[in-house]
Every structure is written in C-alpha cells, then in structure tokens.
Amino acid sequence: MNGQLTVRPATPFDVWFTHHCGNDPVSRSMSLGGKPIPRDTHQEWYRKKLAQPSSYFFIAMLEGARIGIIRLQPDQYFGSDCLEIAVTLAPEFRGLGLGANVMIVALAELPKGVRVVASIKEENTASIRMVLRVGFQFDVETTRPGCVIYRWDSSCRPPAR
Ligand SMILES: CC(C)(COP(=O)(O)OP(=O)(O)OC[C@H]1O[C@@H](n2cnc3c(N)ncnc32)[C@H](O)[C@@H]1OP(=O)(O)O)[C@@H](O)C(=O)NCCC(=O)NCCS
C-alpha cells in the first residue's frame, strides 16, 4: 500500500481508536491477557498509559488516517535497560504489509542508544515475520513461557530482500 506513513504521540482523543485496535479477537488472542477489554477498563488503562514515565505511545498514521498503535515501555521482566515494544494495527489495516514500516518509522523517533525488546507469542507468525523484516535479532538467551524474544538496537539493519 502506498502513501506516507508517520507516527505522532497518542492523545486523550485516541482513547476509542486504541480500544478498536486492541480489543478484537485476534489482538486479544495474541496478547498475554487474552480476554475482551470492557470500555471502562480500557479508559482507565489508557489514562494511566498516557501518563506513564519513560514510555512512548504513538499513533501510526497513513495519509492522515489512524491505522494503528505502537507502544514502547519498560517492563520488569526484561529490566530497565530496554523498552518492550507492542504494535497493533486496526483490524482493517492488517495483512497489507504495513506493520514493518510502521515499526521502522516509530523506532526512528527514539533517542540514540535505546534498546528494544519484542516478546511475541510463539504462534504469532505475522508478528515474528514483521520484526524480522525490521531487523530484530532472535534472542537465544532470554526465555519466557509461550513466547519468543527478539531484540533491536540502532545498529540492526533490515535484511536484504
Ligand atoms: C502483527 C501485526 C502488527 C503485523 O502487521 P501486518 O501489517 O498485518 O503484517 P504484514 O501484512 O506485513 O505481515 C507480516 C508477515 O507475516 C505474514 N503473515 C500475515 N498474516 C499471517 C498469518 N495469519 N499467518 C502467517 N503469516 C502471516 C505476511 O505474509 C508477512 O510475511 P512477509 O514479511 O514474509 O511478507 C498486525 O497483524 C496486528 O496488528 N496483529 C494483531 C496484534 C498483534 O498480534 N500484535 C503483535 C503482538 S506481539
């Protein structure tokens, strides 16, 4: 799909768009939580996430339309020296080859030297292929039950295709 991809910080007005991205059955099945998210639960979660320090919450835009969300935040499982990334496209924009480019645009917004980790459910083939396309490297040392771990820093390059 052609058109200019950008990211911008999420705002309180994106609350229901972010619910739309994260609450469909595919998103829920690929998250560690799993269950549908009630609207009031999401509202409270979103308010806290926007205020969370040391984190980034981006909205991905294609030609002025919102297409997905990218969050980067510290996670105690991986320690304070890296940010865990989560990418979720709105259901109507999945399967179009946009995910990797959305990640590349978001990663370019980070300060130099930031290290990023992706923790992906083993069965989430689309997500695994997406991070490989961006240049993430499989982490053979870190384990998490049911997940595979990939890492990225600014020295990583997308593989030649
Ligand atoms: C994961 C996600 C961000 C990927 O973005 P996307 O734009 O839909 O991905 P693409 O269309 O570029 O597909 C990525 C790759 O996976 C493949 N793929 C897509 N859907 C697939 C599926 N259901 N099974 C197997 N492969 C699949 C594509 O062919 C592509 O392969 P390629 O890189 O070799 O061409 C998006 O699908 C999404 O938001 N999913 C729901 C939330 C989620 O799982 N987030 C990640 C949590 S870690």
The ligand as an SDF file (V2000), in Angstrom:
LIG
                    3D

 48 50  0  0  0  0  0  0  0  0999 V2000
    1.1780   -8.2390   13.9480 C   0  0  0  0  0  0  0  0  0  0  0  0
    0.7930   -7.0800   13.0400 C   0  0  0  0  0  0  0  0  0  0  0  0
    1.2410   -5.7610   13.6850 C   0  0  0  0  0  0  0  0  0  0  0  0
    1.5540   -7.2880   11.7140 C   0  0  0  0  0  0  0  0  0  0  0  0
    1.3060   -6.2080   10.8430 O   0  0  0  0  0  0  0  0  0  0  0  0
    0.7270   -6.5040    9.3480 P   0  0  0  0  0  0  0  0  0  0  0  0
    0.9000   -5.2710    8.5540 O   0  0  0  0  0  0  0  0  0  0  0  0
   -0.6260   -7.0840    9.4810 O   0  0  0  0  0  0  0  0  0  0  0  0
    1.7480   -7.5990    8.8390 O   0  0  0  0  0  0  0  0  0  0  0  0
    2.0690   -7.9550    7.3330 P   0  0  0  0  0  0  0  0  0  0  0  0
    0.8610   -7.8790    6.4900 O   0  0  0  0  0  0  0  0  0  0  0  0
    3.2740   -7.1720    6.8970 O   0  0  0  0  0  0  0  0  0  0  0  0
    2.5210   -9.4580    7.5280 O   0  0  0  0  0  0  0  0  0  0  0  0
    3.7920   -9.7460    8.1050 C   0  0  0  0  0  0  0  0  0  0  0  0
    4.2830  -11.0570    7.5480 C   0  0  0  0  0  0  0  0  0  0  0  0
    3.5200  -12.1200    8.1320 O   0  0  0  0  0  0  0  0  0  0  0  0
    2.8300  -12.8290    7.1260 C   0  0  0  0  0  0  0  0  0  0  0  0
    1.5000  -13.0770    7.6620 N   0  0  0  0  0  0  0  0  0  0  0  0
    0.4910  -12.1940    7.8370 C   0  0  0  0  0  0  0  0  0  0  0  0
   -0.5610  -12.7960    8.4210 N   0  0  0  0  0  0  0  0  0  0  0  0
   -0.1740  -14.0780    8.6090 C   0  0  0  0  0  0  0  0  0  0  0  0
   -0.8190  -15.2090    9.1780 C   0  0  0  0  0  0  0  0  0  0  0  0
   -2.0620  -15.1250    9.6910 N   0  0  0  0  0  0  0  0  0  0  0  0
   -0.1310  -16.3870    9.1960 N   0  0  0  0  0  0  0  0  0  0  0  0
    1.1160  -16.4610    8.6940 C   0  0  0  0  0  0  0  0  0  0  0  0
    1.7850  -15.4160    8.1690 N   0  0  0  0  0  0  0  0  0  0  0  0
    1.1300  -14.2490    8.1360 C   0  0  0  0  0  0  0  0  0  0  0  0
    2.8100  -11.9220    5.9020 C   0  0  0  0  0  0  0  0  0  0  0  0
    2.7580  -12.6520    4.7190 O   0  0  0  0  0  0  0  0  0  0  0  0
    4.1260  -11.1940    6.0520 C   0  0  0  0  0  0  0  0  0  0  0  0
    5.1850  -12.0270    5.6370 O   0  0  0  0  0  0  0  0  0  0  0  0
    6.4330  -11.4430    4.7980 P   0  0  0  0  0  0  0  0  0  0  0  0
    7.0920  -10.4140    5.6850 O   0  0  0  0  0  0  0  0  0  0  0  0
    7.2780  -12.6140    4.5360 O   0  0  0  0  0  0  0  0  0  0  0  0
    5.8330  -10.8310    3.5630 O   0  0  0  0  0  0  0  0  0  0  0  0
   -0.7310   -6.9990   12.7620 C   0  0  0  0  0  0  0  0  0  0  0  0
   -1.1250   -8.1310   12.0360 O   0  0  0  0  0  0  0  0  0  0  0  0
   -1.5640   -6.8750   14.0170 C   0  0  0  0  0  0  0  0  0  0  0  0
   -1.8310   -5.7780   14.4740 O   0  0  0  0  0  0  0  0  0  0  0  0
   -1.9840   -8.0440   14.6110 N   0  0  0  0  0  0  0  0  0  0  0  0
   -2.7800   -8.0610   15.8240 C   0  0  0  0  0  0  0  0  0  0  0  0
   -1.9980   -7.5980   17.0530 C   0  0  0  0  0  0  0  0  0  0  0  0
   -0.6880   -8.3400   17.2260 C   0  0  0  0  0  0  0  0  0  0  0  0
   -0.5810   -9.5500   17.0670 O   0  0  0  0  0  0  0  0  0  0  0  0
    0.3370   -7.5480   17.6140 N   0  0  0  0  0  0  0  0  0  0  0  0
    1.6650   -8.0580   17.9060 C   0  0  0  0  0  0  0  0  0  0  0  0
    1.7350   -8.5040   19.3170 C   0  0  0  0  0  0  0  0  0  0  0  0
    3.4040   -9.0220   19.6990 S   0  0  0  0  0  0  0  0  0  0  0  0
  1  2  1  0
  2  3  1  0
  2  4  1  0
  2 36  1  0
  4  5  1  0
  5  6  1  0
  6  7  2  0
  6  8  1  0
  6  9  1  0
  9 10  1  0
 10 11  2  0
 10 12  1  0
 10 13  1  0
 13 14  1  0
 14 15  1  0
 15 16  1  0
 15 30  1  0
 16 17  1  0
 17 18  1  0
 17 28  1  0
 18 19  1  0
 18 27  1  0
 19 20  2  0
 20 21  1  0
 21 22  1  0
 21 27  2  0
 22 23  1  0
 22 24  2  0
 24 25  1  0
 25 26  2  0
 26 27  1  0
 28 29  1  0
 28 30  1  0
 30 31  1  0
 31 32  1  0
 32 33  2  0
 32 34  1  0
 32 35  1  0
 36 37  1  0
 36 38  1  0
 38 39  2  0
 38 40  1  0
 40 41  1  0
 41 42  1  0
 42 43  1  0
 43 44  2  0
 43 45  1  0
 45 46  1  0
 46 47  1  0
 47 48  1  0
M  END
$$$$
